Amino acid sequence: MTNVRTYVSIAVLAIAAACGGAQKSNTGLLEKEDVPPPPAGGANALKEEPKREISSNARKDYEAAVAFYKDQDKGGWKESTCRQAAERFAAVGREHKELPEAPYMEGRSYHNCALLSDAERAYQQAIKVKSDHAPSISNLGEIYFRAGKVDGAKKYWESAIKANPKLVAAYNNLASLLLEQLRKSKDGEGWNKTEKQARDYLSTALAVDNDNVKSYVLYGLVYMEGRQKNKNRLDLAKLLLDEGKKRNEKFAPLQNAYGLYYLYRNNLRDALVSFQQAVELDPTFAEARMNVGLITLGFRKYDTAKEQFSKVIELEPKNYDAYIGLGIAQRGLGDLDAAEGSYKKAREIDSRRGDALFNLGVLYKDFRAAKQADLRASQTAYRTARDFFKDFLNKDGSSDDRDEAKANIADCDKVIKQLDDFIKATANQPAPPAGDGK
């Protein structure tokens, strides 16, 4: 039997490891194709902001809304409390239109429950009140990034830094983008330049806030890249993660990053423990759940893997890799129909990728064909498998992947011919003599 490829990579899927849990958007402004341009402010960012006169009533109303927000934050957010907090800040904003903080905190309240369209509207309102309100600009960048509008997000984060050169969140977010570029690019001058820029952003962030855990996590993840050529980078990454741990060991992305570190050290046991801790700390952290699912697939704990991938799909209904992982888990549990459905769902999500095609080929070749008692039905399953592998060859992939698909096609052709010869030979055999009826 051919070695079954899973086509799901832990290292690739953990790109957003420092960004926190999953996000989902309600319908609204995010459905627009174009990201509105960020405000062009920021020219006077380094100058001291003129002192604002805030009325005692405005201060009192705002502080009351903040107190409610802090109480909810201690107990954990759910949609009802997010909306309640948002409405309190919205009421402050309606009454005191001079406060950009009120719509900003309204947006943050929505953001806590991933009500991103409502959050976007509130942040845009804050910018209308104060065009260079850096926290609102930066958080809009996060929303556009989650919507897949990376270029627009980058512009917003750069604009936020122009408005406030000490905004740590924007530096972290720009470093996250560069981290993705590092993982997708090859070593060389371009890689070195990108890596240095990411480190510069994070060094600036830590110069402003030396206790920022997210910056330490991102810095550690940056150093994990390039580990193939220089294993000392893993030691440096561990030092940075340990610094983050001193600040807050219950930060879920930190535990997920530790999981990646142990994974790169080939310590699967501790990697799994760290990924599981990340999930416990933040049940909505889809990347950590993916990593738990992937390791448990390797341990053939298919029930656990199925549970994790199913939860990821609840959080991110269009997560291609989660459907592939779910299909593999279902296949391991013997539920071939469900596995086929998962692979086909992944194919619907992104027809450009070949992972689903390869796994459908494996499903028919190594599982469905073997279950067929009828030789012609088995032959049909092999033909179906061969077609999936051929379709896979039309997709982008590494030379190893393509070689394996070609080997599977050759295996299918061989078995199809053997079955055909056997069926013909059986059909040409003379019928047994009729009995005498006794």
C-alpha positions in Angstrom: 0.0 0.0 0.0 1.3 3.5 -0.9 2.4 5.6 2.0 -0.5 7.9 2.7 0.3 11.6 2.6 -1.8 13.9 4.8 -0.9 17.1 2.9 -1.3 19.2 6.1 1.7 21.1 7.5 1.9 22.2 11.1 4.6 24.7 10.5 2.6 26.3 7.6 -0.7 26.4 9.5 0.8 28.1 12.5 1.7 31.3 10.6 -0.7 33.3 12.7 0.5 31.8 15.9 1.0 35.2 17.6 -2.3 36.7 16.5 -4.7 35.0 18.9 -7.9 33.1 18.3 -10.1 32.7 15.3 -12.2 35.5 13.9 -15.5 35.4 12.1 -17.3 38.4 10.5 -20.9 39.3 10.5 -22.2 40.7 7.2 -21.9 44.3 6.3 -19.0 46.6 5.4 -16.5 43.7 5.1 -18.3 42.5 2.0 -17.0 45.4 0.0 -14.2 44.5 -2.4 -12.1 47.6 -1.7 -10.6 48.7 1.6 -11.2 52.5 2.1 -7.9 54.4 2.1 -6.5 55.1 5.6 -6.5 58.7 6.8 -3.6 60.7 5.6 -2.9 62.3 8.9 0.3 61.8 11.0 2.3 64.8 9.9 2.2 66.3 13.4 2.4 62.9 15.2 5.7 63.7 16.9 4.5 67.0 18.2 2.8 67.2 21.6 -0.9 66.9 21.2 -2.8 70.0 22.5 -4.5 69.4 25.8 -8.2 68.7 25.4 -10.9 70.1 27.6 -13.2 67.3 28.6 -16.3 68.1 30.6 -16.9 66.4 34.0 -20.0 64.8 32.6 -18.2 63.4 29.6 -15.5 62.0 31.8 -18.0 60.5 34.3 -20.1 58.8 31.5 -17.0 57.5 29.8 -15.4 56.1 33.0 -18.7 54.4 33.9 -18.7 52.6 30.5 -15.0 51.7 31.0 -15.8 50.2 34.4 -18.6 48.0 32.9 -16.1 46.9 30.1 -13.5 45.9 32.7 -16.0 43.9 34.6 -17.0 42.0 31.5 -13.4 41.5 30.5 -12.6 39.7 33.8 -15.4 37.2 33.3 -14.8 36.5 29.6 -16.7 37.8 26.6 -19.8 36.5 24.8 -21.9 38.1 22.2 -24.5 39.5 24.6 -21.9 41.2 26.8 -19.9 42.5 23.8 -23.0 44.2 22.5 -23.9 45.6 25.9 -20.5 47.1 26.4 -20.6 48.4 22.8 -23.9 50.1 23.4 -22.7 51.8 26.6 -19.8 53.4 24.7 -22.1 54.2 21.7 -24.4 56.1 24.1 -21.4 58.0 25.4 -20.4 58.8 21.9 -23.9 60.1 21.0 -23.9 62.3 24.0 -20.3 63.5 23.8 -19.4 63.7 20.2 -16.0 65.1 20.9 -14.6 61.9 22.3 -12.9 59.6 19.7 -12.3 57.1 22.6 -16.0 56.3 22.9 -16.5 54.9 19.3 -13.1 53.3 19.6 -14.0 51.4 22.7 -17.4 50.6 21.1 -15.3 49.0 18.3 -13.1 47.1 20.7 -16.2 45.7 22.4 -17.5 44.3 19.1 -14.0 43.2 18.2 -13.8 41.0 21.3 -16.6 38.8 19.9 -15.4 39.0 16.3 -18.4 41.1 15.3 -16.1 42.7 12.8 -18.5 44.6 10.6 -19.9 46.4 13.6 -16.3 47.0 14.9 -15.2 48.4 11.6 -18.2 50.9 11.6 -17.3 52.1 15.1 -13.6 52.5 14.3 -14.4 54.5 11.2 -16.6 56.7 13.4 -13.7 57.3 15.7 -11.5 58.4 12.8 -14.3 60.8 11.7 -14.0 62.4 15.2 -10.2 62.4 15.1 -8.6 61.6 11.8 -5.3 60.5 13.3 -6.7 58.3 16.1 -3.9 55.6 15.8 -5.5 52.8 17.8 -8.6 52.9 15.6 -6.5 52.9 12.4 -4.4 50.0 13.6 -7.5 47.9 14.6 -9.1 48.6 11.2 -5.9 47.1 9.8 -6.5 43.9 11.8 -10.0 43.6 10.5 -9.0 44.0 6.9 -6.2 41.5 7.5 -8.7 39.0 8.8 -10.9 39.6 5.7 -7.9 38.6 3.5 -7.1 42.2 2.4 -3.5 42.1 3.3 -2.3 45.1 1.3 -5.0 47.3 2.8 -4.2 46.1 6.3 -0.5 47.0 5.7 -1.4 50.5 4.7 -3.5 51.0 7.8 -0.8 49.8 10.1 1.8 52.0 8.4 -0.6 54.9 8.7 -1.2 54.1 12.4 2.6 54.3 13.1 2.7 57.7 11.3 0.0 58.9 13.6 1.6 57.4 16.7 5.2 56.2 16.4 4.9 54.4 19.7 1.9 52.2 18.8 3.3 48.8 19.6 0.3 46.9 18.2 1.0 48.2 14.7 4.7 47.3 14.8 3.7 43.7 15.9 1.1 43.4 13.1 3.6 44.6 10.5 6.1 42.0 11.8 3.5 39.3 11.5 3.1 40.1 7.8 6.8 39.9 7.3 6.9 36.6 9.2 4.4 35.2 6.7 6.7 36.4 3.9 9.7 34.6 5.5 7.8 31.4 5.6 6.8 31.6 2.0 10.2 32.7 0.5 13.5 31.1 0.1 16.8 32.0 1.7 18.8 34.7 0.1 19.3 38.5 0.0 15.6 39.2 -0.1 14.9 36.8 2.8 17.7 38.4 4.9 16.3 41.9 4.2 12.7 40.8 5.2 14.0 39.1 8.3 16.0 42.2 9.4 12.9 44.4 8.9 10.8 42.2 11.0 13.4 42.2 13.8 13.6 46.0 13.5 9.8 46.3 14.0 9.9 44.1 17.0 13.0 45.7 18.5 11.1 49.1 18.3 8.0 47.6 19.8 10.0 46.2 22.8 11.9 49.5 23.2 8.5 51.1 23.7 7.0 48.3 25.8 9.6 45.9 27.2 6.8 43.7 28.7 4.9 43.2 25.5 4.4 39.4 25.4 3.2 39.4 21.8 6.4 41.0 20.6 8.5 38.4 22.4 6.4 35.6 20.8 6.7 37.1 17.3 10.5 37.6 17.8 10.8 34.0 18.8 8.8 32.8 15.7 11.0 35.0 13.4 14.1 33.3 14.9 12.6 29.9 14.3 12.7 30.6 10.6 16.1 29.8 9.0 16.6 27.0 11.5 17.5 24.5 8.8 20.8 26.3 8.1 21.5 27.6 11.6 20.2 25.5 14.5 21.4 28.2 16.9 18.4 30.2 15.9 16.2 27.8 17.8 18.2 28.5 21.0 17.7 32.2 20.5 14.0 31.7 19.8 13.7 29.7 23.1 15.3 32.6 25.0 12.8 35.1 23.6 9.8 32.8 24.4 11.2 32.4 27.9 11.2 36.2 28.3 7.6 36.3 27.2 6.8 33.6 29.7 8.2 35.7 32.5 5.6 38.4 31.6 2.5 36.1 31.0 2.8 32.4 30.7 -1.0 32.1 30.2 -0.9 33.9 26.8 -2.2 31.3 24.4 -0.1 32.3 21.4 3.0 31.9 23.6 2.1 28.3 24.4 1.4 27.7 20.7 4.8 29.1 19.8 6.4 26.8 22.4 4.6 23.9 20.7 6.3 24.9 17.4 9.7 25.1 19.1 9.3 21.6 20.5 8.1 20.4 17.1 11.2 21.7 15.4 13.2 19.9 18.1 11.4 16.7 17.2 9.8 16.5 20.7 6.3 15.7 19.7 5.2 14.9 23.3 6.0 18.3 24.7 4.8 20.0 21.4 1.4 18.4 21.9 1.2 19.4 25.6 2.0 23.0 24.6 -0.6 23.1 21.8 -3.2 21.7 24.2 -2.4 24.3 26.7 -2.9 27.0 24.1 -6.4 25.5 23.3 -7.3 25.4 27.0 -6.2 29.1 27.4 -8.2 30.2 24.3 -10.7 27.7 23.0 -11.2 29.9 19.9 -7.6 29.7 18.9 -8.0 27.8 15.6 -4.3 27.6 14.8 -3.6 25.8 18.1 -6.5 23.4 17.5 -5.2 22.6 14.1 -1.8 21.8 15.5 -3.4 19.5 18.2 -5.3 17.8 15.4 -2.3 17.3 13.2 -0.1 15.7 15.9 -2.9 13.5 17.1 -3.4 12.3 13.5 0.2 11.2 13.6 -0.5 9.3 16.8 -3.6 7.8 15.2 -5.8 9.3 17.8 -8.5 9.8 15.2 -11.3 10.6 17.6 -9.3 13.5 19.1 -8.2 14.8 15.7 -11.7 14.7 14.4 -13.0 16.7 17.4 -10.3 19.4 16.9 -10.7 19.8 13.2 -14.5 19.9 13.6 -14.1 22.7 16.1 -11.8 24.6 13.7 -14.4 24.4 11.0 -17.0 25.8 13.4 -14.6 28.7 14.0 -13.5 29.1 10.4 -16.0 27.5 8.0 -13.7 28.1 5.0 -10.6 26.6 6.4 -9.4 24.3 3.6 -6.7 22.5 5.7 -9.2 21.7 8.5 -11.4 19.9 6.0 -8.4 17.9 4.8 -7.5 17.0 8.3 -11.0 16.1 9.2 -11.2 13.9 6.1 -8.1 12.0 7.2 -9.4 11.5 10.7 -12.8 10.3 9.3 -10.9 7.9 7.0 -8.9 6.6 9.9 -12.2 5.9 11.8 -13.5 4.0 8.8 -16.2 6.6 7.8 -15.2 6.7 4.1 -18.4 8.5 3.0 -17.8 11.3 5.5 -14.1 11.5 4.5 -15.0 11.9 0.8 -17.5 14.6 1.7 -14.8 16.5 3.7 -12.3 16.3 0.8 -14.9 17.5 -1.7 -15.9 20.4 0.6 -12.2 21.5 0.7 -12.2 21.3 -3.1 -15.2 23.6 -3.2 -13.5 26.1 -1.0 -10.3 26.3 -3.1 -10.2 24.4 -6.4 -6.7 25.7 -7.2 -5.1 23.5 -4.5 -4.4 19.8 -5.1 -4.5 18.4 -1.5 -8.1 17.3 -1.8 -7.5 15.6 -5.1 -4.5 13.7 -3.8 -6.4 12.5 -0.7 -9.5 11.6 -2.8 -7.1 9.5 -4.9 -5.8 7.8 -1.8 -9.3 7.2 -0.5 -10.4 5.4 -3.7 -7.1 3.5 -4.3 -6.2 2.3 -0.8 -9.6 2.1 0.9 -12.7 2.0 -1.4 -11.1 -0.4 -4.0 -10.1 -2.8 -1.2 -13.7 -2.9 0.2 -15.3 -3.9 -3.1 -16.1 -7.6 -3.3 -17.1 -7.2 -6.9 -14.1 -7.1 -9.2 -15.6 -4.7 -11.7 -16.6 -2.3 -8.9 -13.0 -2.5 -7.5 -11.7 -1.8 -11.0 -14.0 1.3 -11.2 -12.6 2.5 -7.9 -9.0 2.2 -9.2 -10.0 4.1 -12.3 -11.6 6.9 -10.1 -8.4 7.0 -8.0 -6.3 7.3 -11.1 -8.4 10.2 -12.4 -8.0 12.1 -9.1 -4.2 11.6 -9.2 -4.1 12.8 -12.8 -6.1 15.9 -11.9 -3.7 16.5 -9.0 -0.8 16.7 -11.5 -2.4 19.7 -13.1 -2.0 21.6 -9.8 1.1 23.3 -8.4 3.2 21.0 -6.2 6.7 19.9 -5.2 8.6 17.4 -7.3 8.2 14.8 -4.5 4.4 15.2 -4.5 4.2 14.9 -8.2 6.5 11.8 -8.2 4.3 10.1 -5.6 1.1 10.9 -7.7 2.8 9.4 -10.8 3.7 6.3 -8.8 0.1 6.0 -7.7 -1.1 6.3 -11.2 1.2 3.6 -12.4 0.0 1.3 -9.5 -3.6 2.0 -10.5 -2.9 1.2 -14.1 -1.2 -2.1 -13.1 -4.0 -3.3 -10.9 -6.7 -2.2 -13.4 -4.9 -4.4 -16.1 -4.5 -7.3 -13.7 -8.2 -7.2 -12.8 -9.2 -6.9 -16.4 -7.1 -10.0 -17.3 -8.5 -11.9 -14.4 -12.1 -11.0 -15.3 -11.5 -12.0 -19.0 -9.9 -15.3 -18.0 -12.7 -16.1 -15.6 -15.3 -15.4 -18.3 -13.5 -17.7 -20.8 -13.4 -20.7 -18.5 -15.9 -23.5 -19.5 -18.9 -23.9 -17.4 -18.8 -26.8 -14.9 -20.7 -29.9 -16.0 -24.4 -30.1 -15.1 -25.1 -32.4 -12.2 -27.3 -35.5 -12.6 -29.9 -34.2 -10.2 -29.3 -36.9 -7.7 
